[in-house]
């Protein structure tokens, strides 16, 4: 590949004023990219990290701690814009706790450490060109924060984004600032040099630096780590935490077999097909907290030796040139990670720190917990838990994803979470004041949450639902476990004819005025209103100067005493300001027309922009595209609309006894009805779908099929093979492969499986393993798969609404299970719903399932309902 892209990029960097070190680093990585570098670390090249020092076992005296801290500076990575949370400015400017921003808390933490230990302890931010001004403005309220001879910030370098095919710098005239990107947080080492901050720190007697992200409020400058580093003469220390299932996507440290050095393997560095090793929390049992300690003298020595090129592993990041616009062109960003420097410094070590040192706020789920009363700020402005035990799990619906939507839905503040173990919100409720969450809380979001409410509190003597491995989950627990893994599907620009039923991803503005021009709303004559003054008393005659039909541009004008014959929708000729209806005239086609009434200016004229003004929002983000929406978009000049993509579902039935419909049956064989049923259910929920066919009872065959479909599917649904039988192929093949097989307290549908398949490039594909009996499979789809598909499409509400209906015959139910029975629901003479349970409630009765138009729901603690009682029903047919 030509070096033209490199030359063009270097020229742009020079024009921007970037230093020679930054350019050399860019050239270093560009040559690797040219050579096809993927930046991956294969599993067979590394070994697990093994035993390491734990911070809790480090014991230093106050004098040792003070001496170490006196030679340390705090450097915060502060270039992030928080685009993942819908922000456009510095993420650290977000109010996060007690009215304080991230930066307020960081500044107060540093000032408290200075007072406690009697040291200078400088704070320096590494800002991007987009965050510096806003961040420094926040720090102005702390006049004692600056340290003489040191700046409060330095600006990290920038580099051009590259076109993937030519490696030329991308051009984006809409916003030229988006043509540039930071080179990842590994740039901190180069930027420290090019900014002069490294030399300034060393001249002040600062030997060590603690580096961490500004959105990690747990990352305080711990003097014990500093003293341990000094005691052992370590050039570089990385903090790691014990890995849990929720940390499987986080980078981890390992030992490179070739030279025994510690290396960092991040998500983007996993070789294709090795995702299962990366996610194995038993093999790689710690994760990188991105809190690192560096000996600045060693850093300067390395940078001098290598002329600024430390040689950190390359990360090839593929993004859109406008991160907020998925339809914008794809670009390559050449990046490196700060933590990968651990392999550059000989003698580097890792230290195991408690989870309290890793409290990042990456999502609004994290923001809710941090803002709540579960955490508080102590006298040193450390974020501390107010109660013992793990912090509550929070999973908010997509409406809360961006900060703007989050703030609108918590106008009175977030709920109390001190006694909460989990909070799951489905839908779009607004929380009032004095809300308290207790235990496991699931909110369906169909109504506004009232003020002064206690949510999730268990009645006296009630036993909390169990969810331990191997035990029975409640229906709500299983649905929560599924939805917690899903985010709305990526957005894409879609032709109007393919967007029906999808959710608009961003506001759509009119490209033209509606109407586009002044036009007639009646057949008649275009006139000047003043020409008909007095016509009501005595008819007046006007000279006809022409005729205008719809779609024509009149080549003439209408003057005093003149008229133009005009049709509905035709443009108003120049000079005319009203239309007289044809029935108020003699209808002449030429010569003169007799007019028998006066008209006011504007009569029967549709003015330009009366309906829609060009540039105005015509369809808001979150709207569902319907027939009327399509009409509006088309009228406003749009052939496409950006929507959350329709997920593609692949349906697979399993079992050697299954035969395709229409094929002859052999002994012991049955026709496969589940594939057609689940295909139709998926399409009915708004997805696209295909039937992959039947897989026999071979685990190898199933794995081969799944490897194939994972490349194209967004969701995979299997039916059958999830119970305890010897030939339950799905459970046998996928247990231990990221798919959890559980028992759910429901009837029918007790055995369930769900997890994420890993497809090509590491893409995660949700897989639902449903029971094989047709009714069980259908009910499982309605209860679990349908809400998941709607979440992917960002449709709300995600669950079908429960509606009350009166039973016309009694039913029995299993205690401890939520029963979903089949019923025919109709309206009584009074207009209320009545439900008639179908005769066959067994999980194999396909005919009775076909006749039913609803599912009635019997709670877990109810074993019998008699005729006349009211039961909740899920209506399956819109007309029901």
N, C-alpha and C positions, 0 to 999 in steps of 0.2 A: 504494500500500500504506500502511496506517495507521502512524502514528508510535507506536502503543501499545508495540511491541516496544522501540523506542529508549527511551521513558520508563521502562519496566520495567527495562531493562538499566542505565540510568544510576542509578536508585534503588538497585539492588543494588550497584553499584560504590561509591556513596556510603556505604552501610551497611558495606561492607567496609573503608572508610577510604582508598580510592584518591584521589589528588590531582587537582586540577582539570585539570592538563595531560594526565594519562592519560585522563580522561573526554573532554576535547576531541578528543584523537586518535581515541578510539573513535567519537565522534559524526561526525568527519570521514569515517571509513571506512564507517560505517553508512549515511550518506547516499549514498555511492558505490555501496554494495551495493544500496540501495533503487532506485537509478537504473539498475540492471542492469549495473554494471561487472563485467567479466570479468578485468581485470588482465592483459590480453595485450598483447604487442608484436609487431605484424605484421612479416614479413620485409621488405616493401617500404618500411618506415619507418626502416630502419637500414642501415648499411654495416659491413663488417668493421673490426675495430679497427685494423689496419695495423701499421706498425713502431712499437715502443716501446723504452724504455730497458731494457737487460738488467743485472741486478744484478752479473754478472761483469765488466761494463765500468765499474762505479762504483769510483773510487779516492779514499779520504779518509784523512787523517792520523789518528794515534792521538788527538791533541788534539781534532780535530774530532769524532771518534767519541765521546770521553769527554764533551765539552761537550753534544752532542746527547742522549746517554744520560742525563745528569744531569737533563734536563728531561722525561724520558719515564717513563710508567707502563705496566705490563702489566695488561691487563684480559682475563680469560678468561670466555667464555660457558660457564656451568656449570649450566644449568638442566635438562639432559637426563637422562632416567631410563633410557635404554638399553632401552626396551621392544622394539625390533627384535631385540635379543639375549636377550630373555626376562628382563630385569632389572626390578626394581620400585623399587630405590633409585637413588641418584646413580650415573650411569655412570662418573664419574671416580673412584669408590671401588673400581673393579675392579682387581685386581692384573694388571699388564700386562707387566712386565719385571723380572726378578731380584727378585721379591717386592715390588716397589714398585707403588703405584697410579699412575694418571695424575697425581693431585694431588701425590703424593710427588715424582715426576719434575719437575713444573712448579716446585714449591717449590725443589728442589735446583738446577734450571737458573737460577732467579732469584738464589739465593744465590751461585752460581758467577759469574754476571755481575757482581754487586756486588763480589765479591772481586777479580775480574780488572780491573775498570775503576775501582774506588774510588768508586762512586756509590751513592745510596740505592735507586733503582729499586723503587718500590712494586709490590706484587702485590695486585690486587683481583679478587674473583670476582663475576660477576653470577649469583646463585643464583635458583632458583625457590623457592616456599614448600615444595616437597617435597625439596629438596636441601641447604638451608642447614645444618641441624644436623649432618648426617652429614659434610658437607665440612669444616666448621670443626673438627670433632673430629679429623679426619686432620691438619689443619695445626697442631694444638696441639703436636705433637712438634717443631716448629721455632720455638723461642721468639724467635729473632732475626728472624723474618719480618715481623712487624707493624712499620709505620712510624708514628711518633708523629703523632697528629692525623688519621690515616686509618684507616677500617675495613678489615677483610680482605674484607668482602663487602657487597653491597647486594642487595635483593630486587627482581627484575623485577616489573613490573605484571601484573595478571591481568584477564581480561575474561570475560563470560558466553559460553558456547557458545549458538548460536542454532538454533532449529527452521527447517529450510529453507523451509517453506511460509508460516509466519506471521512469521518473524524475531523471535519471542518467545524470551526466555531459556529454555533447556531445563530441565526438572526431572528429576532422577534420584535418587529417595529411597534407592536401594540404596547409593549412595555420593555424597553431596552434593558432595564435593570434585571429582568428575568433571564437575560442572556448569560448572567454570571451566577456563580454559586460558591459557597465556602468549600474548601477541600476536605471536609470532614474534621472532626475534633482532633485528629492526629496532627493537624496543622499547628497546634498550640506550640510545639517545640520550635518550629521554624519562625512563627510569629513572635515568640519571645525574643529571638535573636534579631529579626529584622526591625522590630519596634524599638530596640535598645533597652527593653525592660529587663532582660536577663543580666546585662552588665550593670544596670542600675541597682538591681537587687543584690548582686554580689558586692558591689561597692558599699552598700549599706550594712554589710556583714550578714546578709541573709544567705544561708547555705542550703536550706531545704524549702520545698514548695509542696503544699497539699492541693491537689487538683481534683475538682469534682464538678458535677452539673449543678446549675443554679436551681433547677426544679427538684432537686433531692434535698429535702429539708432535714433529713437525718444525717447528712454528710457534714458534720461539724469537725473542726480541727482538734482532734483528740491528742492531748499531750503525751499520753501513754504510747501511742503508735510512734510519735516523733522521737521519744526517748529510746524506744526499742530499736528504731532505725539507726539512731546515733550510736547506741551501745554496740551494735553488731556491724557498724560500718557498711550499711547496705546502700547501694546506689539507687535502688528502685524497689518500691513495695506496692503490691496491688491488694486491695481489700476484696475478699470474696465472702459470700453468705451461703448457708446451707440451702441446697436446691430443693424445691417442692414441685409438685405436679404443675402448679401455675407458672413455674419459671422455666418450663421446657423450651420456650422460644428464646430465652436469654443466652448470651454468649457465655462460654466457660473457659477456664484455663486447663491446659494439659501439658504434658512433657513430650517434647519432640524426641523421637528415638535416635535421630541422626547425631545429635550433639548434646542431648540431655537438658536443653534449655526449656524454660517455661514459655509457652506460647498461648496466645488468646485466639480462640476460634469463635467468631461471631456467626450470626445466622446466615449472612451473605457469603460466608466462607465455607459452607458445607458443600461437599462434592455431591453431584447429582446421584440420587438413589441411596444416600447415606443418612437421610433425615432421621431414621429410626435410631441410629447410634447417637446422633446429636441430642435427641430427646430422652435418651436413657438416663434417668436421674439416679439410678443405682451405680452405673458405670462412671458417669461424670456427675458427682454429687454436690458440687458447689457451682455457683454462678458468679460472674464478674460484676461487682457493684459499681464499676467505673469511678471508684475513689482511689486515686494513686498518689504516692509520695515519691518525690524525685530529688536526688542530690544535684543541685544546680551546678556545682563545680564539675561534676562528672558529665553533666549534660553539655556544658560549654566545651569541655575537652572533646567529646564525641562530635559535636557540631563542627568544631574547628578541623578535626581530622577528616571529616567527611564532606567538608565544604557545604554544610547545611543539609546534606541528604542523609538522613538517618537510615533510610532503606526500610521503612515500615512496610508490612505487606499491603499490597494494593487491594482496594475494594472497588469493584466495578458496579456502580449503582445506576440502574435504569429508571428514569422518571419521565414525567411530562415537563415540557419547558415551563408551563404555568402549572404549578402543583395543584392549584384550585380548579383547573380545567382539564379533566381527563381526555377531552377531545383534542387538546393541543398536541403538537408533535412530540414523539418520544426523543429523549436525549440521553447521553451518557454523562454521568458525573464521576470523575475520578476522585476517590476519597481514600482516606486512611483513618484508622481508629487510634485514639489516644492510648488505650490499654495495650495495643500490640507492641508498644515500645518495650514491654517487659522482656522480649527476646533480644533486644539490642544491648541491654546493660548486663554484662557478665556479673553473676552473683546476685541477680534479682531474686526476690522472695515474695510469697503470698502470705497473707495473714487472714485467718478466719474471724470475722467480726459478727456481732449479733445483728439480727434483722432490723433493729432500731436504727442502724446506720444506712438503711436503704429504704427511704420513704419517698420515692419519686411521685410526682403528680403528672401522669401521662394522659389521663382521661378524666372526664367529668365524674366517672365512678370514684376515682381516687380523690377528686376534689370534694365530693360530698362527705367522704369519711373524714378527711383532714379538717374540714370546716365544722364537723359535728362535735358534740360534747364527748365523743369517744376519746378524742385527743385534746390536750391542753398545752399551753406554753408555760414552762417553768420560769424561775427567776432569771435563768441564763438564756431564755428564749429557745431552749431545746423543745422539740415536739415530743411529748411523753403521753403514753396511754393512761387514761383516767381509771381504767379497770384492768384486771388481769385477763389473760386469755387472748386468743387470736383476734385480729381486727375483723369486723364484719365484712362479709362478701357482699358486694353491691353490683347489680347489673341493671342499669337503666335502659329504657327503650331508646330507639334511635332519635326520637324527638329531643332528647336531652344531650345528644352527643356534642353539640357545639355550645360554647359558653353562653351565647345569646339565648338559645333555647333553654338551657339549664337555669339561667337567672329568671326567665319569665315564669318558670314552673315552680320556683322556690322564692316567691316574692317576699315572704315573711321569714326567710331563713330556712336552713335545712332541718330535718327532724332530729330528735334526740336518738342517738344510736348506742348509748351506753349499755343497754340490755339487749341489743340486737345481734343475732348471729348471721343473718342474711336478709337482704332486701332486694326483691326482684320486682320491677315495675314494667308491666306490659300495657301499652297504650300511651295516653297522653294526659294524665291528670295533673292538676295544679294543686300543690300542697299549701294548706293554710298555716295559721300560726299554731304553736304549741302541739306539734305532732310528735308522738313518741312511738318508736318501733321496738317491739319486744319479740325475742326469739326469731323464728323464720317468718318473714313477711312476704306475701305475694299479693300484689295489687293489680287487678285486671284493668284499671284505668277507664272504666266506662262512666265514671262520675267524678266530679271534683271532690277531692279529699276534704272533709270538713275540718273546721278549726277545733282545737282542743280534743283531738282524737287519739286513742291508743290503738295502734295497728298491730295485729298478730298476737295479742295477749291470749294465753291459753286459759280456758275455764278451769275452775278449781278441780283438782283431781285428774285433769286430763294428762295423757302421756304424750310427750313430744313425738313426732314422727321419726322413725329410724331411717338412717341413710348410710349406715356403716357398710363397708364392703361385705358382700355375701348376704346381707339382710334385705328386707323388702323396702323398696322406695314407695313413697306416696306418688300419686299422679303428678301433683304439683312439683315435687322434688325432681322427678325425671324431666318434666318439661323445663324446669329452671336449669337443670344441668345441660340440656340441649341448647336452649336459647342463649346461655351464657357464652357459648363458643362461636356465636354467629354475629356478624356485622352486616349491614346492608350491602348488597352487591355493588360492584364498581359501576360508575355511571358511563354512559356512552350516548353519542348523538344517534338518534334512531329516526328513520322515516316515519312520518305521521301514520301511515297505514300499518305500521308494525308496533306502534306505541300504545295501542288501546289497552286500558287497564293498568298501565304502569304509572309510577310516581315520578313527577317532575323533580329533577335534582337541583335546579337553580332557577331563579326568577327569569321569566321570558318577557322581553319588552317588545312592543310593537315596532316594526320597521317602517310602517307607513301610518298615515292618518286613516281612520275609518269614519265616514266615507273618505275616499281619497280625494274627492273634489265635490263641490256643491252640485247636488243633483235633484231632480224632480221626484216627488213622492206621489204624484198623480199624473195621469194623462191630462193634457190641457194645453195652455199657452203660456210661455215665459214672457213676462211683461215687466215694465217699471210700475210699481204700485201707484206712483203719482199720476200715471196716465189714466187710471180708472177712477180718479176722484169724481164723485157725483154719479157714477154708473148705477148705483142702487135706485136713484130717483128717475134717471132717464138713460136708456141703453146708449153705450158709446161704441164707435167702430174704430178698430185699430188695423193698421196696415200690416199684413203678414210678410215678414222678410226672409223666412226660411223655415226649415223643419229639422229637428234634432231627434235621432233615435238613440237608444242605449248603445254604448260602445263607440259613438261618433264624437269627434271634437268639432264643435260648430265653427265654421270659418267666418262667421259674421258676428256683429254685435246688435243689440236691441237699443234703440234710442227712444226718445219721447214720442208717444203716439204710435209705437210699433209693437209687434208681437211676433213670437216664433212658436210654431207648432212644436210640441215637445211630448215625448213618451216617458213613462215611468222609468226612473234610473238614469235618464240621459243627463249629460252635463248642462248646467245653466249657462246660457250664452253670456258673454261679457255685456254689461250694461243692465241686464235684467236682475231684479231682486225679489221676484215673487212669481207664483204660478196661479192662473185662474183655471179652475177645473173645467173640463170640456162640457159638462152638463150645465154650466152657467154661461154657455155661449151658444151660438148657432152651429158650431162645429165646422165652420168653413175650412177648406183645405188650401185655398189660395185667395189672392185678392185682399179682401178685408174680412175681419171676424167681428161679429157683434157680441159685445160683452155686456151682461145684464146685472153685474154686481161689482162692488168695489172690493179690493183685497188690501191687506196690510203687507208691508215689507216682510219677507220671510215666509209668507203663506205657501204651504206645500213645497218648501225647499228644505232638503236635508243638508245642513251646512257641513263643510269640510271639518273632520275631526270631532263631529258631534258625538259619535259613539266611542271612539278611541283616539287618543292623541298620540302621535308618533313619539316613541321613547318611553311611554308609560308602561308599567308592569301590567300585563294582561293575564298571565297565569303565574301564580306564585309557587315557589318551591314547596313541595309537599302535596300539591294538588294531584289528584288521580285523573289521568287522561280518559275522558269519555267522549261520546259522539259530539256533544256540544263544545267541549274543549277543542276537539280537532277542527271544528268549523271555525272557531275563533282564531286558532293558530294559523290555519290556512288563509283566512281573510287578512291577517296581519302580515302575510308575506313569508311565513315560515314553512319550509318543506320538511324540516327535521326539528326534533326537540330533544334536549338532554334529559335522560331518564335513568333511574336505577335499572340496570340490565335485568331482563327476564332470565331466571335461572333455567338451565337445561337439566332435566331429570332423566336418568337412565334407570329403567325398571328391569330387574332380573328375578326370575322365579327359580327356585332350586328344588330338586327332587327327581330321582330316576323314574318315578311313577308318572310324571307329568308328560302330556302329549299336547302338541299345538292344536287349537281348535280347528276342526275340519279333518283332522287326520284320524284314521281308524284306531280304535282302542285295542290294546292287547290285554292279556290276563293281568289283573291288578292295577291297571292303568286308569288315569282320569285325565280329563281335559284341563289345561291350564287356564283358569278363569282369573287368577290374581293379576296377571300381567295386564290384561285389558282393563280391569277395574282400576288398578293403581295408575295406569297411564291416563285414563279418563279423569281420575280424581286430581292428578297433578295438573293436567290441562285446565280443569275446572277451577283450580286454585290460582290460575294465572301464569303457570310455568309453561315452558315448552317441554316435550317429553318424547321418548322413544322406548320401544320394547327391545331389549337385547336378546330375549329368548330364554330358553330353559337351560340351566346348568345341572348336570347330574350330581351324583353323590361323591364326587371326587374333589378333595381339597385343592389338588394341583390345578384342576380345570378351573375352579372358581378363582384362585389367585391369578391365573393367567388372564381370565376375562376381566377381573378388576384392574389389573395393571393396564389393560388396554383401554377400558372406559374412563379411567381416572384422568386420561389426557384431555378428554373433551367434556366430561360431565361436570356440572356444578353441584349436583346432588345425586347420590346413588341410593336406590331403594331395592332391597332384597326381600323376598318373602320365603318363609320356611327355613328349617335347619337351625332354630335358635333354642330348642328345648334341651332335654337331657338324653335324647336317644343316641344310639350308636352311630347313626347315619346323619346326625345333625351337622351337615358339612359347614355351614356358615360359622357356627360357634367354634367348631374345631379349627377352621382355617384362620380365623381372625382374632381369636383370643390372644392377647399379648402383642397385637399389632396396632394398638391404639384404639381398639373397639372394645367398649365395656358392655358386657352382657349381664343384665340385672333382672330381678323380679320386681314387678310393679303391682301395687295393691289395687288391681282393677279386674273387672270381669266383663267381657273377654279381653284377652291380650296380656296376660301376666308376664310371659317371657318377652323381653325387649333387648335390643342391642343398638348402641349408638356410639359413634366416634368419628374421627377424622382420618380419612385415607390420605396418604402422601402421594401426590402425583408428580409428574415431571416438573423440574425446577422448584420442587418444594411446595407446590401449591396444595392447599389443604381442601379436601373434598369431603363434606359431611356424608356419612353413610348411615342409613337407617336399616337395621335388620329386624324385620317384622315377622310375627308368627305366620305360619302357613295356612291355617284355617281361614277361609274367605272372610267371615264376619270379623274374626280377630284382626285380620290384616286391615280391613276397611276401618274399623273403629280406631285402630292404632294410627292409621293415616290421619283421621279426623282430629284426634286428640294431640298428636305429636308432630306429624309431618306438615300438616297444613299450616299451623302457626309458624313453623320454621320457614316455609316457603314465603309466607307473607312478610316475615321479618327480613328475609333476603331482599324482597322487593320493596321494603319499607312501607308496606300497606298496614293501616290500622283500622279497626282493632285487629290484633293478630289472632285472637280466638273468636269463635262464633259466640254471639251473645246468648246467654241463657234466658229463656222466657218461661213464664209460669203456664202450666196447663193442668186441667183437671182430669184425673184418671177415670176411665169408665169401667175399668176392672182392676182388681187387686193384683199385686206382684210380690214375689218373694225375692230376697237378695242375700248374698253371702255377707256375713258380718266381717268387718275389717277390710272390705274391698269396695271400691267405687264401681257400681254397675252401670254400664251403658247398654240399655235395652233398646230394641227396635220398636217403633210405634208408628201408627198412622195418625197424624194430627190434622184436625179440621176445626172450623169455627162453629160455635153454637149459634142458636138463633139470637142470643144476646150479644154476639160478637166476641165472646171469650174463646180461648183455645181449649180443646178437649183432646185427650190422647188415648188411643186404643192400642194397647200392646199387641203385637202380632203373635200368632199362635206359637211359632217355632222360635225359641230364644237360644237354641244351640248354636255353637260357633260354626257349624257346617251348613246351616240352612240358607242357601243362596236365594231360593225363591222368596222366602219371607223377607230377606234383606232387600230384595228388589221392590217388594210392595211397600216397604216402610219409607216414610218421607221425613223421619225425625229419629233422634236418639233421646230417650228419657234417661235422666241421671239420678241414681239413687246413692245418697251419701254413704260413707264407710260405716257410720254408726247406726244405720237403719237397716233392719232385716226384713221388714214387711210394710207394705203400703196397701191400704184398702181402697175400694172404689169410692170416688168422691174427694179423695185427698189431692192436694196440689203438688205437682212434681215439676222440677226444672226440665226443659226440653231444649235440644239443639235442633233447629230446623235445617234440614239438608237441602230443601228445594226452595228457591226464592218465592214461589207462588203459594207456599204452604202457610 
